[in-house]
Amino acid sequence: MRKKVQGMFTSMVTPFKKDNLKVDFDALMDLIGFISDHGCEGIIPLGAYGEFNALTITEKKQILVTSMEARGDMMVIPNVGSDNFEETLDFAHYAQGIGVDALLILPPYFYKDIEVEGLANYYKKILDTIDIPVFLYNIPKYTGIEISDRLIDILMETGKVSGLKDSTGDISLIQHFKTKYPELNLIISNDTLFYESMLLGVTSFSSYLFNAFPEIVKAIGFDFQQPKQGGKVAQQYLNEVHNVLKGYPRIAALKYAVTLRGIAESEVRPPQTSLSKEKREMLKNSIVSYITNPIIVN
């Protein structure tokens, strides 16, 4: 029986070794253990914070195997999408074959003028061959492609779309999706909107900050029947951390914060920018209190 996709998921970073930029699988396993130990319901490997576009298909498969081996009781929902149809199809089949709980598929993103019918055809050819839950990945900030109502309407007819992961950061759009498509399982991945989305009835979330600040994320409460006022306070605290990190190259900053939690030091791959020694020290001074004194809300 399949688990219900609900609760907190981590948009997981991919650790790279500093000396040669190879995937650090030992650090990856340590990170997954850290996430699990702090009560996360699942992990989302190979998303935007996982630098999926900087990975080969072989590396993606190895990362996914490692994630499955180390996950414990957590669900695994990888992004299998890319800008290459055959690669996406192959990876979707591979992921399904090793037992992931669901798939996340972003739209092909090189051509910005593709008609909705073209996007629908792309997805349909994948959906027709998959029998596990599939989530559409709406992240137009990076892809330049929106998951539109028209596309959702077409794909819903297949009976194969279980949900939508929304990374727009637009609360009005989240409310629109929640109202128009109540049967869709929404996963909200903007950390600053968790509490507000929960008030709208959303029950699934994906946090990049959980990689390094799980205590603060969990303090929001995620009581879906009766959100507590204390969750609003925790959300404000989480927003402070988000605002600090966005003042730096964000993936590099997040990886450095992960290092401060005892995970092996990790690098980013080009075109991401590393932190200078001076910026690392500045960042450490800015975030260490959020790690040593995480908020506790009763």
N, C-alpha and C positions, 0 to 999 in steps of 0.2 A: 504494500500500500504506500502511495506517495505521500510525503510530508506536505503539510500546508505551508506555502511560502508566506511567512508572517514574522514580524519582529525586525531585529537589527542585523544587517549584513555589513561586512567590511569591504569597501572598494580597495583591494589590497595592492600595495606597492610591490614591485619586483626588485629584489636586492641584486645589485651588480658588484662584483669585486672591484676594489679600487685600482689594483695593479693592472688588470687586463680587460675589465668590463665584461667578463663572462658572468653568466647567471650564478649567483651564490646559493646553491641549493641547501646548504647547511643553514644559512641565515634564513632562507625561506621557510624551512621547517620550524626553526625557532620562532619566527614571526607568527606562523599559523598556530603554534602552541600557545603563544602569548595571547593571541586573539581569542582562542578557545577558552583559556583559563579565566578570561574576563567576561565570559558569559555571552558571547556573540552567537546568534542563531545560524550564521552562515558566512561564507566568503564569496566574493566576486573577483576571481582572478582575471587578468588580461583586459582590464578596462582602461580608461584614460589615465588613471594614476598608476596602472601597471605597465605603462609604456608599451602597449601591445604593438604599436606601429614600428617600434624599434627592434622587434623580435622576429626571428625566422620561424617558419612553421614547425620545424623540428624542436626549437626551444619552447614554443608554445605547448607542444604536446608533452614535453618533459616536465614543464611547470605544472601542467594539469595533472599528470600522473603523480607528481610529488604532493600536490594539493589534496588529491584523493587519498593518498597514503597517510597524510598527517592530519586530516580533518576531524578525526574523532566522531562526535555526534553532529557536527555542523553540516549544513547543506552546502553544496558547491554549485554555483551558477556562473559559468564562465562566459565572457564575451567571445564568440567564435567568429564574429564578423570581421571583414576586411574589405578592401576595394577590389578584390579578385573573386569572382563568382566560384570558380572551381576550387580555390583554396578554402573559401568559406564552406562550401558544400562538403568537402573532404573533412574539414575540421569538425563540422557539426556531427557528421557520422562517427568520427573518432570519439568525440566527447560523449555522445550517446552510448557508444559501445563500451566505454569504461565505467559507465554508471553514474554520470552527473545527474543532479536533480532537475535541472532545467537549463535552457540555453538562452543567452542574451545575444541578439543579433542587431548590430548597427547597420544602417543603410550604406550602400556603396557611395563614396563621397568625392571622387575626382571630378566627375561631370556634374556641374551645378544646375544644368538646364534639363535634366531628365524629367520626362512627364510622369505623372502619378502611375499611369498604366505600366510604364517601364519598371518602376520600383515595385509595383505589385507583382509583376511577372517574376522579378528577381526573387522576391520573398516566397512566392507560391511554389517555385521550382525546388526550394529548400524545404518548405513546410510539407510538401507532398511526400517527402521521404523521411520525415521525423515523426516519432510518436511519443515524445516527452514534451512537457510544457515549454513554450517559446515566449520570450518577452522581447518586444520591440525596444530598441534603444534610441531614445530621442535626445540627442546631444548636438543641436544645430550650431552651437558656439564653435565647435571644432569641425563638424562635418559639413556645415553649410546646407544641410538637408533636413527639413522638418518632417516629422511624422505627422501628417495632416489628418484631419477627420476623414477626408475622402479615402486616403490610403487605409486607415483603420477600418472603415466601413467595408471596403473590398476584402481585406484580409480576414475580417471577422466572419465572413461568409464561409471560409474554409473550415471553421471550427477548430483550428489549430493554434490560434493565438490566445495565450493565457493572460498576458499582462503587458504592461508598458513601464519601462524604467525611464523616468523623466529627469533630465539634468539641466533643464532650462533655467531654474531658479525663479520661475514666474508663478506666483501663488494663484493668480487668476486663471492661468492655464491649467494648473492642477485641479482647481475647483471645477473648471469646465470639463475636464476628463472624468472627474469623479461623478459629476452630474449626468453627463451624456452617456457614459459607458460604465454603469455601475457593476457590470459583470466582469470588467477588466480589473486585474490585480495590479494596482499602482505601486511601484517602488520609487520613492522619492530620494534623490541622491544629492540634494543640496543641504548641507549640514545646518545652514542658518534657518531652514524652514521646517524642521522636524516637528516642533511643538504646534506650530500653526497648521501644518498638514494633518497632524493627529486630530485636531479639533474638527477637521473636515471629514474625519472618518477613515483616513488612511491608516493602514496597519503594517505596511512594509517599508523599510528604510535602508538606505545604503550610505554608509559614512566613510569618508576618507580619513577623518580625524580619529576614528577608532583605532587605526594603526598605532597611534602613539598616545592618545588621550581617552582610553576607554572608560575610565571612571566618570569623566564629565559627560560623555555621551549617554552612558547608562543612567546618570542622575536625572535625566529628563523624565524618566519614569516609564513611559510607553504603556500607560494604563489605558487601553483602548476603549473601555467602557465608561470610565470616568477620569479623564485627565486631571491631574492634580495641579494646583496653583504653583507648587514648588517646581514643577517641570518648566514653568516659564522662567523662573530664576536661573535654573540650570541652562536653559537655552541661551539666555543672555550671556552667561559665562562662556558657553561654547562659542558664541559669536565673537567674543573677545579673542579667543584663540585663533579662530578663522581669520580675523582682521589682522592679527600679528603675522600669520604665515603668508597672507596675500601680499605683504610688503616685500617679499623675497621671491626668488624663483621657487614656485610653490612645491614642486615635486622634490627638488633637492632639499628644501627646508623641511618637508615632511619626513624625508629619509633621515635627515640629521636628528629630528625629534625622536624617530624610532631608535636611533643609535643611543640616545640618552635613556631609553628604556631597557638597555642591556643587550640589544640585538647588534650583531656585528656591523661595523661601519660599512655603508653602502654608497655607491656612486650612481650617477645618472648617465644615460647614453646620449650622444648627440642626436638631435639638436638641443636637448635640454642643457641648461647652464648649471655648473657646479657652484657651490658657495665658496667664497674666499675665506681665508683664515679669519679675517676681520669680521666678515658677515656671520660666520659661525659663532664667534664670540658674542656678537650683538644679539643674535637669535637666542643663544643659550640664556643670556641674561634676561631676555624678554619672556621666555616660556618656562623657565625652570620652576617657577612658583606654581604653575598650572599642573606640573607633574608631581612636585613634592607635597602640594596642598590642594589636591583635587576637591572640588565642591561636593558636599554631602547635603542632600535635601531630604528632609523627613516627609 
